[in-house]
Amino acid sequence: MLFLIALVVDGALAGAIYALIALGFVVVYKASRVINFALGEWLMLGAVLAAAAVNVLALGLPGALVAASAGMIAFAALFNRLVLRRLVGRPVISLVMVTLGLGALMRGGSAIAFRGIPGAVALPLPQHVVTIGGVFLSTDKLVAGAVAAVAVATVTAIFRWSRTGVALRAIADDDRAAMASGIDVQRYLAIAWGMLGVLSVLAGTLWASVASSGLGLVVVGLKVFPIVVIGGLDSIPATIIAALLVGVLESLVAGYLDPVVGTGFSAVFPFLLVIAVLFTRPYGLLGSPDVRRV
């Protein structure tokens, strides 16, 4: 029983970070309907910038996160102004190819620009194991999960109650109507991509610091796509639920099925789950079906 509880708790902590990563995808998709296939590369660049700020600029972790976030916001603003604005009204495949090309450019450019710099930042926490109800948990994973949960709650509150969130939701519903009502669509699209930059720094740093699976950030970015599909692409609450669900189920599969069917089945399981969801609910758990009057 304790083994089961430990797997569930560990999966929930991983699911909190998954939710934070997935929100970076959903925020951009809700505002601009752009499917960002370079999400893993954004995470990688955010984590590397934070590591460079710590190891090269000798900043503390808070200062490094601020500096890296500023760099990612500038990168997002540049990408939005130079590339995305030129693709307004173009076919969806153009946007897909642009994000794929951007991912390749980010991977190659980061390898050259940050050669020799560690890609992870050690959290300033004692490496202790705490016991809660007989379940052993590491302090770094507990803190990372708590930070991710607070960040997820903050982003959700911004979308729910702030003027920026209302404007982004209006743009997601109908960008032309939003523009007609006086909303500066381009400005808020830049804000959405800037939020992706900040989330990439935080989520990338947390995953690179505490993840013990050995998965690189680019691969983690790919693992998040089943989560956003299960959640419904445009629903923040459903994305959070799907992230926790996938994290817990992945942990249970790794603990119980991997020793039987072979190591690595837990990595494939989310993709099998998304296939099952697509057969039963093609628009996700709480996603909105695209209904049009003809």
N, C-alpha and C positions, 0 to 999 in steps of 0.2 A: 504493500500500500504506500509506504514512504517513497518507493521508487517511482510509482505513478505520480504522486504529488510533486516530486522533484522534477519530473519530466514536464508536467503541466506548467509549473512555475517558470522553469527555464524557457519553455516555449513562449510563455506570455511575455517574458522580458525581451526575447528576440522579436516577438510580434510588435512590441512597442516601437522598436527601431524600424522594423518593416513599415509600420504605419507612418512614421516620420518620413521615410524615403518615398513611400507611395504618395504622400500628400504633395510632394514636389511635382509629381506627374499630374495629379488631379488638378492642382491649382492652375497649371498652365493649360491643361486641356479644357477646363471649365471656362477660362477666359478667352482663349484663342482657337480652340478646337484643333490644336497642333498636337500630334502624337510624337512625343519626344523619345526617339529610340536611342538617344545619346545620354540617357539618364545616368547610367553607370559611369560614363566619363565625367559628367558633372560632379558626381560624388567623389571620384578619384581626384579631380582637380581641386575641389574644395578641401579635401583632406591633405593634399600635398601642399597647398598654399598655407594651411595652418601649421603643418610641420616645418615648412621653410621659415615661417615667422618665428617659430620657437628656436630652431637650430641655427639659423643664419642671422636673424635680427635680434636674437636673444630676448624676445618678448615672453612674458608669462602666458599661461594658457588663455586667460580672459582677453589679454591684448592681442594674442595671436588670432583668436576667433574673430575679434572685431576687424583686424587688418585683413584677414582672409575673406570675411564677409564683404568688406568694402571692395576688395579685388574682384570677387565674383559678381557683385552688383554692377561694377564697371564693365566687366566682360559681358554680362547679360544685356546691358544697355547698348553696348556696341553691336552685339549680335542682332538685337531687335531693330536698331536703326539701319544697319548696313545690309542686312539680309532679309529679315522677315517682312519689313515694310515693302520691299520690292516684290514679294510673293503674294500680296493680297489679291484675291480673286483667281489665283492660279490653281491648277488641279491639285488634289490631295497628294498624289504621288510625288509632286515637286517638293512639298513640305517634308514628306517621309525621306526622300533622297537627301535633302539638305541636312536633316538631323543625323542621318547615317554618315554623311561626309564629314559633318562637324565632329562626330565621335571619333572617326579615324584621325582627323587632324589633331584633336585634343590628346589622343593617346600618343601619337608620334611626337607632338610638340612638347608634351610634359616630360616624356622620356629624355628629350634633349635638354630642355631648359632646367630641369630639376635633377639632373644626373648626380648621383652621389648623396642626395638628401634623403633621409629616411621618410617613408611614406606614412608613418603613423606617429602619433603623439601619445606618450604615456600619461594617463590621467594621474593627477597628484593625489593619489589615494593609497593608503596602506593595503598591501596585498593580503588581506585577511579573509578568512572564511567564517561566516556567522551561521549559527544554528537557530532555526525558527521551527519549532514544533518537530524537531528531529530531522528537518531537511537542511542540508548544507548548501549555502549560497555564497558566492563570492561578492565582496563589497563593490568591486568595479562594475559587475553586471547589474547589481541592484541600483547603483547610482546612475548608470547609463540608462536603464529602463525608466527610472524616475524622471530624469532630464528629458528623455524622449516623450514621456507622457505629458509633462508640462508643456513642451513645445507643441505637441499635437493639440492640446486643449487651447493654447494661445492662438494657433492658426484657425481652429474651428470658431473661436470667439470673434476673431477678426472678420471672418466671412459672415458670421451670423449677425453681429451687432454694430460693426463700424461702418462709416460712410464708404470707405474703400471697399469693404466686402459687399455692400449693397450695390455699388457701381459695377463690381466684377460680376456679381450675379445677374445684373441687368444686361451686361454685355454678353454673358453666356446665353441668356434667353433670346435676345435679339439685338445684335450689335447695331443695326441700322436704326431701330427704334431708340436705343440708348443714345446714339449720336444725335438723333432728332430732338431728344429731350435735354440736350446740352452737356452730356457726358463726354469728356475728352477720351475717346476710345484708345488712341495711341498711347496716351500717358498711362492709362490704367493697364494696358497690355505690358508696358515697360515695368510697371510695379509688380505685375504677376511674375514676370521673368526674374525680376530682382528678388522676389520672395523665394523663387526656386534656387537662386544663388545662395541665399542665406541658409535655407534648409539643406542644401548640398554640403555646405561647410559643417554644419552641426551634425547631420546624419553620417556623413563620411568620416568625420573625426571619431564619433562614438563607435561606429562599426570597426574601423581600423584599429581602435584602441582596445576593444574588449572582445571582439569576435574570436572564437577559438576554432572555427570550422576550417580556416585556411582559405576561404573563398576570397578572391580579389573583389574590389569594389565594382569593377565592370561586370563581373558575373552576378553580383548581388543586384545590380541594376536590372539585369535580365530576369532575375527571380521575382522581382516586384511586379512584373507585367501580369502574371496570373492573379496577383492580389487585386490589381485595379480592374481587371476584367471580371473577376468574381464579384467585386463590389459594385461594378456598374459604370466605371470610367468617370462619371460626373457627380457622384454622391460621396461627400466627405464622411458622413456617419457610416455608410456601408463599407467604405474603404477601411476605416478603423476596425470595424467588426471583422472584415475579411482578413486583415493583417493579423489580428490576434488569433483568429481561427486557423489560418495557415501556419502561424508560428507554433501553436500548440500541437496541431496534427503532425507537423513535420518533426517535432521533438518526440512525439509518441511513436511515430513510424521508425525514427532512428533508434529508439530504445528497444522496441519490440520486434519490428520486422526486418531491420537491417541485419541483425545476427542470423536470421533465418534465410532470407532471399538474397542477401549479399549487400556489402557496403556500397552506398551510393543510391539506393532506392529512395531514400528520403529526399534526395535532391530532385528526383524525377516526379515524386508524388504531387507537388503543387500543379504541375502541368497536366497530370492525369485528372486532378480535381477540377481544373478549369474546363477540361473537355466535358466532364460530366455536367458542370453547371451550364455550359453553352447549349447542351442538348435539352435541358429542362427550362432554363431561364436565359435566353440569349442576350438580354439586356442587363444581366447581373442580379444580385440579391435585391438591391433597392434602387437600381438604375431606372432612368425614365425611358420608356419605349418611344422611339421616334415615330409618332403618328402624324400623318399628313393627310389633309383633305384633298381628294382628287376629283 
